[in-house]
């Protein structure tokens, strides 16, 4: 109630991007007070073995993670983990520092509980991210999302991804290859079969080489795709994932579609280009997860993202085939108690419906 009636209206009175940095700056400062982070963890963490999700040699304490885009520079992940997340994915991080697109570039659509962003991978680059990570004790399962620098030509994309992958290798529990943002020119062309095969082949080879040299297990590599692909493209991607034995898939990124919104058309048109996230993406993302689960025959774990605002949304996404879920826009609209509420309800429902473990529902409605 406090969030909905007082805190959210205050932050929503600010420019969306300014509110984000103001909120996170204050949150990080609060977490530096002795005992605050521990208290937050005690309040929001749900300790239920039935929610533990073992994947890729990692034990996710619950299935609800934070999607990339929220902590672009790998600065706040430890503080955010105290809010009950089972994992945090930082980024998107690029090889080169870049300012992103001109402001304003992040917009709320309250009538739809949605956001539109055209941030454009604004970040300080992989070197700065590595410095941030080097000076922190990582207290959560950390995914690192990497993308192509805007200044890098499409034909040189592989070397650009490799540079970020190599520099950040020691800090990631898993990597996500982002080829699906609509806000970097030509990036989605990397979802085409030939380019995608070349990129993933190079990353997988370098992964094996670095793991062998360091005497560690190879890092899980996941691919993040758009919801706006054709059926043929989904077929191609599924075949590549199986052929390359990629660790996982994240479905989906934001959409460029604008159909069915409650926000007035003139307001949407005035906002302009960008990726739409939030409730309007819920059914489309779930359908993509279901379709990819069928194509992959359950052999490649999927992280479902898009339109998750409560435990029912998370449950249905997992029934469609997702082994884990990620949230972003729902967290913005619902506040810091959001993840704890979802996990408590998932825990209750698993017990109520007689399941021994939440993974028993994965793909049950695919």
LODRENMAR-393619 format. One record per residue (C-alpha): residue number from 1; residue in one letter; x negated, y, z negated. Coordinates in steps of 0.02 Angstrom, whole numbers, plus 50000, padded with zeros to 5 digits. Layout:
% residues N
num=NUM	residuo=A	X=X	Y=Y	Z=Z
...
//
This chain:
% residues 366
num=1	residuo=X	X=50000	Y=50000	Z=50000
num=2	residuo=X	X=49860	Y=50121	Z=49955
num=3	residuo=X	X=49776	Y=50088	Z=50123
num=4	residuo=X	X=49935	Y=50106	Z=50225
num=5	residuo=X	X=50007	Y=50257	Z=50134
num=6	residuo=X	X=49855	Y=50359	Z=50090
num=7	residuo=X	X=49686	Y=50302	Z=50156
num=8	residuo=X	X=49733	Y=50255	Z=50334
num=9	residuo=X	X=49829	Y=50417	Z=50368
num=10	residuo=X	X=49676	Y=50513	Z=50307
num=11	residuo=X	X=49557	Y=50421	Z=50424
num=12	residuo=X	X=49682	Y=50421	Z=50567
num=13	residuo=X	X=49688	Y=50612	Z=50556
num=14	residuo=X	X=49508	Y=50611	Z=50616
num=15	residuo=X	X=49438	Y=50572	Z=50788
num=16	residuo=X	X=49430	Y=50382	Z=50798
num=17	residuo=X	X=49242	Y=50370	Z=50819
num=18	residuo=X	X=49207	Y=50500	Z=50685
num=19	residuo=X	X=49323	Y=50408	Z=50565
num=20	residuo=X	X=49228	Y=50247	Z=50597
num=21	residuo=X	X=49059	Y=50318	Z=50549
num=22	residuo=X	X=49130	Y=50419	Z=50403
num=23	residuo=X	X=49215	Y=50265	Z=50332
num=24	residuo=X	X=49065	Y=50152	Z=50353
num=25	residuo=X	X=48945	Y=50281	Z=50282
num=26	residuo=X	X=49052	Y=50296	Z=50126
num=27	residuo=X	X=49075	Y=50108	Z=50113
num=28	residuo=X	X=48889	Y=50076	Z=50125
num=29	residuo=X	X=48853	Y=50206	Z=49991
num=30	residuo=X	X=48983	Y=50128	Z=49876
num=31	residuo=X	X=48906	Y=49956	Z=49901
num=32	residuo=X	X=48739	Y=50022	Z=49838
num=33	residuo=X	X=48816	Y=50049	Z=49666
num=34	residuo=X	X=48764	Y=49901	Z=49556
num=35	residuo=X	X=48900	Y=49770	Z=49546
num=36	residuo=X	X=49012	Y=49841	Z=49682
num=37	residuo=X	X=48966	Y=49717	Z=49818
num=38	residuo=X	X=48983	Y=49572	Z=49698
num=39	residuo=X	X=49153	Y=49634	Z=49641
num=40	residuo=X	X=49213	Y=49653	Z=49820
num=41	residuo=X	X=49157	Y=49477	Z=49859
num=42	residuo=X	X=49250	Y=49409	Z=49707
num=43	residuo=X	X=49410	Y=49499	Z=49760
num=44	residuo=X	X=49408	Y=49458	Z=49946
num=45	residuo=X	X=49318	Y=49291	Z=49965
num=46	residuo=X	X=49427	Y=49135	Z=49972
num=47	residuo=X	X=49334	Y=48984	Z=49905
num=48	residuo=X	X=49424	Y=48837	Z=49985
num=49	residuo=X	X=49327	Y=48690	Z=50060
num=50	residuo=X	X=49474	Y=48660	Z=50177
num=51	residuo=X	X=49428	Y=48823	Z=50265
num=52	residuo=X	X=49243	Y=48782	Z=50287
num=53	residuo=X	X=49200	Y=48766	Z=50471
num=54	residuo=X	X=49040	Y=48670	Z=50512
num=55	residuo=X	X=48983	Y=48715	Z=50689
num=56	residuo=X	X=48814	Y=48719	Z=50776
num=57	residuo=X	X=48724	Y=48664	Z=50617
num=58	residuo=X	X=48799	Y=48812	Z=50524
num=59	residuo=X	X=48930	Y=48806	Z=50385
num=60	residuo=X	X=49052	Y=48948	Z=50411
num=61	residuo=X	X=49139	Y=48975	Z=50242
num=62	residuo=X	X=49302	Y=49017	Z=50330
num=63	residuo=X	X=49359	Y=49036	Z=50511
num=64	residuo=X	X=49383	Y=49226	Z=50514
num=65	residuo=X	X=49238	Y=49330	Z=50580
num=66	residuo=X	X=49211	Y=49510	Z=50632
num=67	residuo=X	X=49196	Y=49536	Z=50819
num=68	residuo=X	X=49054	Y=49630	Z=50902
num=69	residuo=X	X=49078	Y=49816	Z=50928
num=70	residuo=X	X=49108	Y=49863	Z=50747
num=71	residuo=X	X=48927	Y=49857	Z=50686
num=72	residuo=X	X=48835	Y=49897	Z=50846
num=73	residuo=X	X=48666	Y=49931	Z=50767
num=74	residuo=X	X=48659	Y=49791	Z=50638
num=75	residuo=X	X=48668	Y=49913	Z=50493
num=76	residuo=X	X=48822	Y=49865	Z=50391
num=77	residuo=X	X=48843	Y=49677	Z=50410
num=78	residuo=X	X=48795	Y=49633	Z=50231
num=79	residuo=X	X=48919	Y=49757	Z=50159
num=80	residuo=X	X=49055	Y=49699	Z=50278
num=81	residuo=X	X=49025	Y=49517	Z=50230
num=82	residuo=X	X=49082	Y=49561	Z=50053
num=83	residuo=X	X=49258	Y=49587	Z=50122
num=84	residuo=X	X=49280	Y=49400	Z=50149
num=85	residuo=X	X=49221	Y=49374	Z=50328
num=86	residuo=X	X=49156	Y=49201	Z=50370
num=87	residuo=X	X=49032	Y=49276	Z=50493
num=88	residuo=X	X=48985	Y=49444	Z=50567
num=89	residuo=X	X=48939	Y=49473	Z=50749
num=90	residuo=X	X=48836	Y=49631	Z=50777
num=91	residuo=X	X=48805	Y=49724	Z=50938
num=92	residuo=X	X=48823	Y=49737	Z=51082
num=93	residuo=X	X=48635	Y=49768	Z=51082
num=94	residuo=X	X=48541	Y=49808	Z=51242
num=95	residuo=X	X=48357	Y=49802	Z=51284
num=96	residuo=X	X=48349	Y=49991	Z=51305
num=97	residuo=X	X=48421	Y=50122	Z=51189
num=98	residuo=X	X=48568	Y=50211	Z=51269
num=99	residuo=X	X=48693	Y=50344	Z=51215
num=100	residuo=X	X=48844	Y=50262	Z=51296
num=101	residuo=X	X=48981	Y=50355	Z=51387
num=102	residuo=X	X=49030	Y=50537	Z=51355
num=103	residuo=X	X=49144	Y=50573	Z=51207
num=104	residuo=X	X=49287	Y=50558	Z=51168
num=105	residuo=X	X=49277	Y=50373	Z=51207
num=106	residuo=X	X=49378	Y=50284	Z=51071
num=107	residuo=X	X=49567	Y=50307	Z=51058
num=108	residuo=X	X=49707	Y=50241	Z=50949
num=109	residuo=X	X=49876	Y=50187	Z=51015
num=110	residuo=X	X=49974	Y=50174	Z=50850
num=111	residuo=X	X=50139	Y=50132	Z=50935
num=112	residuo=X	X=50056	Y=49974	Z=51000
num=113	residuo=X	X=49932	Y=49944	Z=50857
num=114	residuo=X	X=49798	Y=49951	Z=50989
num=115	residuo=X	X=49636	Y=50038	Z=51033
num=116	residuo=X	X=49560	Y=50092	Z=51198
num=117	residuo=X	X=49371	Y=50107	Z=51203
num=118	residuo=X	X=49247	Y=50154	Z=51337
num=119	residuo=X	X=49098	Y=50166	Z=51220
num=120	residuo=X	X=48978	Y=50093	Z=51348
num=121	residuo=X	X=48862	Y=49990	Z=51237
num=122	residuo=X	X=48802	Y=50141	Z=51138
num=123	residuo=X	X=48659	Y=50078	Z=51030
num=124	residuo=X	X=48478	Y=50113	Z=50987
num=125	residuo=X	X=48410	Y=49963	Z=51081
num=126	residuo=X	X=48340	Y=49796	Z=51028
num=127	residuo=X	X=48181	Y=49867	Z=50950
num=128	residuo=X	X=48279	Y=49978	Z=50829
num=129	residuo=X	X=48399	Y=49836	Z=50789
num=130	residuo=X	X=48254	Y=49722	Z=50750
num=131	residuo=X	X=48183	Y=49853	Z=50631
num=132	residuo=X	X=48353	Y=49866	Z=50543
num=133	residuo=X	X=48361	Y=49678	Z=50525
num=134	residuo=X	X=48181	Y=49657	Z=50470
num=135	residuo=X	X=48210	Y=49761	Z=50314
num=136	residuo=X	X=48368	Y=49673	Z=50256
num=137	residuo=X	X=48404	Y=49507	Z=50175
num=138	residuo=X	X=48538	Y=49431	Z=50286
num=139	residuo=X	X=48680	Y=49373	Z=50172
num=140	residuo=X	X=48802	Y=49307	Z=50301
num=141	residuo=X	X=48808	Y=49202	Z=50458
num=142	residuo=X	X=48748	Y=49328	Z=50586
num=143	residuo=X	X=48789	Y=49325	Z=50770
num=144	residuo=X	X=48698	Y=49444	Z=50886
num=145	residuo=X	X=48789	Y=49500	Z=51043
num=146	residuo=X	X=48674	Y=49554	Z=51185
num=147	residuo=X	X=48717	Y=49645	Z=51346
num=148	residuo=X	X=48640	Y=49726	Z=51498
num=149	residuo=X	X=48566	Y=49901	Z=51485
num=150	residuo=X	X=48653	Y=50026	Z=51597
num=151	residuo=X	X=48488	Y=50081	Z=51676
num=152	residuo=X	X=48446	Y=49903	Z=51727
num=153	residuo=X	X=48497	Y=49852	Z=51902
num=154	residuo=X	X=48608	Y=49700	Z=51919
num=155	residuo=X	X=48470	Y=49600	Z=52003
num=156	residuo=X	X=48358	Y=49630	Z=51851
num=157	residuo=X	X=48490	Y=49587	Z=51722
num=158	residuo=X	X=48411	Y=49422	Z=51671
num=159	residuo=X	X=48247	Y=49502	Z=51617
num=160	residuo=X	X=48347	Y=49633	Z=51521
num=161	residuo=X	X=48443	Y=49501	Z=51423
num=162	residuo=X	X=48285	Y=49402	Z=51393
num=163	residuo=X	X=48198	Y=49551	Z=51315
num=164	residuo=X	X=48337	Y=49573	Z=51186
num=165	residuo=X	X=48348	Y=49386	Z=51156
num=166	residuo=X	X=48162	Y=49370	Z=51122
num=167	residuo=X	X=48152	Y=49523	Z=51010
num=168	residuo=X	X=48302	Y=49474	Z=50903
num=169	residuo=X	X=48273	Y=49287	Z=50902
num=170	residuo=X	X=48213	Y=49271	Z=50723
num=171	residuo=X	X=48366	Y=49358	Z=50649
num=172	residuo=X	X=48513	Y=49276	Z=50736
num=173	residuo=X	X=48609	Y=49123	Z=50680
num=174	residuo=X	X=48684	Y=49124	Z=50854
num=175	residuo=X	X=48681	Y=49232	Z=51010
num=176	residuo=X	X=48826	Y=49292	Z=51117
num=177	residuo=X	X=48795	Y=49337	Z=51298
num=178	residuo=X	X=48913	Y=49480	Z=51340
num=179	residuo=X	X=48952	Y=49488	Z=51526
num=180	residuo=X	X=49130	Y=49547	Z=51504
num=181	residuo=X	X=49138	Y=49726	Z=51441
num=182	residuo=X	X=49231	Y=49839	Z=51564
num=183	residuo=X	X=49129	Y=49991	Z=51513
num=184	residuo=X	X=48959	Y=49955	Z=51592
num=185	residuo=X	X=48960	Y=49973	Z=51783
num=186	residuo=X	X=48953	Y=49805	Z=51874
num=187	residuo=X	X=48929	Y=49706	Z=51713
num=188	residuo=X	X=49079	Y=49594	Z=51747
num=189	residuo=X	X=48998	Y=49542	Z=51911
num=190	residuo=X	X=48885	Y=49433	Z=51801
num=191	residuo=X	X=49037	Y=49321	Z=51773
num=192	residuo=X	X=49024	Y=49267	Z=51956
num=193	residuo=X	X=48963	Y=49089	Z=51968
num=194	residuo=X	X=48789	Y=49109	Z=52045
num=195	residuo=X	X=48736	Y=49257	Z=51939
num=196	residuo=X	X=48804	Y=49178	Z=51780
num=197	residuo=X	X=48714	Y=49013	Z=51813
num=198	residuo=X	X=48549	Y=49103	Z=51841
num=199	residuo=X	X=48567	Y=49207	Z=51682
num=200	residuo=X	X=48615	Y=49062	Z=51570
num=201	residuo=X	X=48483	Y=48947	Z=51642
num=202	residuo=X	X=48347	Y=49074	Z=51601
num=203	residuo=X	X=48412	Y=49104	Z=51425
num=204	residuo=X	X=48428	Y=48919	Z=51387
num=205	residuo=X	X=48252	Y=48885	Z=51450
num=206	residuo=X	X=48179	Y=49026	Z=51345
num=207	residuo=X	X=48279	Y=48965	Z=51196
num=208	residuo=X	X=48200	Y=48793	Z=51207
num=209	residuo=X	X=48026	Y=48867	Z=51229
num=210	residuo=X	X=48040	Y=48984	Z=51081
num=211	residuo=X	X=48117	Y=48852	Z=50968
num=212	residuo=X	X=47977	Y=48731	Z=51009
num=213	residuo=X	X=47842	Y=48863	Z=50981
num=214	residuo=X	X=47917	Y=48913	Z=50813
num=215	residuo=X	X=47957	Y=48736	Z=50757
num=216	residuo=X	X=48142	Y=48773	Z=50731
num=217	residuo=X	X=48306	Y=48716	Z=50805
num=218	residuo=X	X=48362	Y=48804	Z=50963
num=219	residuo=X	X=48485	Y=48946	Z=50933
num=220	residuo=X	X=48667	Y=48919	Z=50981
num=221	residuo=X	X=48708	Y=49023	Z=51135
num=222	residuo=X	X=48888	Y=49075	Z=51168
num=223	residuo=X	X=48966	Y=49163	Z=51317
num=224	residuo=X	X=49096	Y=49301	Z=51298
num=225	residuo=X	X=49220	Y=49319	Z=51440
num=226	residuo=X	X=49354	Y=49441	Z=51495
num=227	residuo=X	X=49541	Y=49405	Z=51495
num=228	residuo=X	X=49560	Y=49478	Z=51671
num=229	residuo=X	X=49480	Y=49338	Z=51772
num=230	residuo=X	X=49560	Y=49234	Z=51908
num=231	residuo=X	X=49602	Y=49051	Z=51883
num=232	residuo=X	X=49459	Y=49008	Z=52000
num=233	residuo=X	X=49337	Y=49108	Z=51894
num=234	residuo=X	X=49399	Y=49021	Z=51736
num=235	residuo=X	X=49372	Y=48854	Z=51823
num=236	residuo=X	X=49195	Y=48904	Z=51875
num=237	residuo=X	X=49149	Y=48964	Z=51700
num=238	residuo=X	X=49214	Y=48805	Z=51620
num=239	residuo=X	X=49110	Y=48700	Z=51739
num=240	residuo=X	X=48954	Y=48803	Z=51703
num=241	residuo=X	X=48980	Y=48787	Z=51515
num=242	residuo=X	X=48992	Y=48599	Z=51532
num=243	residuo=X	X=48849	Y=48582	Z=51655
num=244	residuo=X	X=48731	Y=48692	Z=51553
num=245	residuo=X	X=48791	Y=48620	Z=51387
num=246	residuo=X	X=48814	Y=48794	Z=51317
num=247	residuo=X	X=48853	Y=48799	Z=51131
num=248	residuo=X	X=49016	Y=48894	Z=51139
num=249	residuo=X	X=49135	Y=49018	Z=51218
num=250	residuo=X	X=49211	Y=49179	Z=51151
num=251	residuo=X	X=49379	Y=49223	Z=51227
num=252	residuo=X	X=49417	Y=49362	Z=51252
num=253	residuo=X	X=49344	Y=49535	Z=51271
num=254	residuo=X	X=49456	Y=49687	Z=51298
num=255	residuo=X	X=49571	Y=49703	Z=51448
num=256	residuo=X	X=49585	Y=49836	Z=51583
num=257	residuo=X	X=49772	Y=49800	Z=51601
num=258	residuo=X	X=49898	Y=49924	Z=51532
num=259	residuo=X	X=50065	Y=49837	Z=51560
num=260	residuo=X	X=50202	Y=49826	Z=51429
num=261	residuo=X	X=50140	Y=49962	Z=51312
num=262	residuo=X	X=50255	Y=50062	Z=51198
num=263	residuo=X	X=50139	Y=50213	Z=51207
num=264	residuo=X	X=50206	Y=50340	Z=51334
num=265	residuo=X	X=50132	Y=50316	Z=51507
num=266	residuo=X	X=50071	Y=50496	Z=51515
num=267	residuo=X	X=49973	Y=50471	Z=51352
num=268	residuo=X	X=49893	Y=50312	Z=51418
num=269	residuo=X	X=49850	Y=50394	Z=51583
num=270	residuo=X	X=49774	Y=50543	Z=51493
num=271	residuo=X	X=49659	Y=50426	Z=51395
num=272	residuo=X	X=49594	Y=50353	Z=51558
num=273	residuo=X	X=49479	Y=50205	Z=51583
num=274	residuo=X	X=49422	Y=50084	Z=51449
num=275	residuo=X	X=49454	Y=49916	Z=51370
num=276	residuo=X	X=49618	Y=49889	Z=51278
num=277	residuo=X	X=49617	Y=49787	Z=51117
num=278	residuo=X	X=49743	Y=49746	Z=50981
num=279	residuo=X	X=49920	Y=49676	Z=50979
num=280	residuo=X	X=49952	Y=49694	Z=51166
num=281	residuo=X	X=49809	Y=49571	Z=51198
num=282	residuo=X	X=49874	Y=49437	Z=51079
num=283	residuo=X	X=49970	Y=49326	Z=51201
num=284	residuo=X	X=49847	Y=49345	Z=51344
num=285	residuo=X	X=49696	Y=49300	Z=51237
num=286	residuo=X	X=49788	Y=49151	Z=51163
num=287	residuo=X	X=49835	Y=49091	Z=51338
num=288	residuo=X	X=49654	Y=49106	Z=51396
num=289	residuo=X	X=49595	Y=49007	Z=51244
num=290	residuo=X	X=49724	Y=48872	Z=51279
num=291	residuo=X	X=49676	Y=48863	Z=51462
num=292	residuo=X	X=49491	Y=48854	Z=51427
num=293	residuo=X	X=49515	Y=48723	Z=51291
num=294	residuo=X	X=49603	Y=48614	Z=51418
num=295	residuo=X	X=49470	Y=48644	Z=51550
num=296	residuo=X	X=49332	Y=48606	Z=51426
num=297	residuo=X	X=49424	Y=48455	Z=51356
num=298	residuo=X	X=49383	Y=48512	Z=51180
num=299	residuo=X	X=49197	Y=48482	Z=51211
num=300	residuo=X	X=49141	Y=48664	Z=51191
num=301	residuo=X	X=49194	Y=48758	Z=51033
num=302	residuo=X	X=49290	Y=48919	Z=51064
num=303	residuo=X	X=49300	Y=49078	Z=50960
num=304	residuo=X	X=49468	Y=49160	Z=50991
num=305	residuo=X	X=49478	Y=49350	Z=50990
num=306	residuo=X	X=49620	Y=49468	Z=51031
num=307	residuo=X	X=49774	Y=49531	Z=50941
num=308	residuo=X	X=49749	Y=49444	Z=50775
num=309	residuo=X	X=49843	Y=49543	Z=50643
num=310	residuo=X	X=49894	Y=49410	Z=50516
num=311	residuo=X	X=49872	Y=49229	Z=50466
num=312	residuo=X	X=50005	Y=49171	Z=50589
num=313	residuo=X	X=49908	Y=49248	Z=50733
num=314	residuo=X	X=49749	Y=49162	Z=50673
num=315	residuo=X	X=49840	Y=48996	Z=50650
num=316	residuo=X	X=49916	Y=49002	Z=50825
num=317	residuo=X	X=49749	Y=49048	Z=50902
num=318	residuo=X	X=49671	Y=48896	Z=50821
num=319	residuo=X	X=49816	Y=48785	Z=50875
num=320	residuo=X	X=49782	Y=48847	Z=51052
num=321	residuo=X	X=49603	Y=48783	Z=51041
num=322	residuo=X	X=49496	Y=48906	Z=50943
num=323	residuo=X	X=49379	Y=48832	Z=50812
num=324	residuo=X	X=49349	Y=49005	Z=50740
num=325	residuo=X	X=49430	Y=49175	Z=50764
num=326	residuo=X	X=49366	Y=49353	Z=50762
num=327	residuo=X	X=49455	Y=49515	Z=50721
num=328	residuo=X	X=49422	Y=49699	Z=50755
num=329	residuo=X	X=49575	Y=49806	Z=50792
num=330	residuo=X	X=49681	Y=49716	Z=50662
num=331	residuo=X	X=49548	Y=49757	Z=50533
num=332	residuo=X	X=49552	Y=49941	Z=50584
num=333	residuo=X	X=49740	Y=49951	Z=50563
num=334	residuo=X	X=49757	Y=49839	Z=50410
num=335	residuo=X	X=49612	Y=49893	Z=50300
num=336	residuo=X	X=49483	Y=49809	Z=50187
num=337	residuo=X	X=49601	Y=49679	Z=50111
num=338	residuo=X	X=49644	Y=49610	Z=50283
num=339	residuo=X	X=49526	Y=49461	Z=50294
num=340	residuo=X	X=49558	Y=49402	Z=50116
num=341	residuo=X	X=49746	Y=49403	Z=50148
num=342	residuo=X	X=49725	Y=49300	Z=50307
num=343	residuo=X	X=49614	Y=49172	Z=50223
num=344	residuo=X	X=49726	Y=49155	Z=50070
num=345	residuo=X	X=49875	Y=49123	Z=50181
num=346	residuo=X	X=49778	Y=49000	Z=50289
num=347	residuo=X	X=49724	Y=48908	Z=50132
num=348	residuo=X	X=49903	Y=48900	Z=50069
num=349	residuo=X	X=49970	Y=48841	Z=50236
num=350	residuo=X	X=49840	Y=48704	Z=50260
num=351	residuo=X	X=49890	Y=48632	Z=50090
num=352	residuo=X	X=50077	Y=48658	Z=50117
num=353	residuo=X	X=50079	Y=48568	Z=50285
num=354	residuo=X	X=49977	Y=48422	Z=50221
num=355	residuo=X	X=49815	Y=48448	Z=50317
num=356	residuo=X	X=49651	Y=48399	Z=50238
num=357	residuo=X	X=49555	Y=48531	Z=50335
num=358	residuo=X	X=49599	Y=48678	Z=50446
num=359	residuo=X	X=49503	Y=48605	Z=50593
num=360	residuo=X	X=49638	Y=48472	Z=50607
num=361	residuo=X	X=49750	Y=48603	Z=50691
num=362	residuo=X	X=49623	Y=48653	Z=50825
num=363	residuo=X	X=49696	Y=48621	Z=50997
num=364	residuo=X	X=49856	Y=48544	Z=50927
num=365	residuo=X	X=49961	Y=48657	Z=51040
num=366	residuo=X	X=49842	Y=48668	Z=51189
//
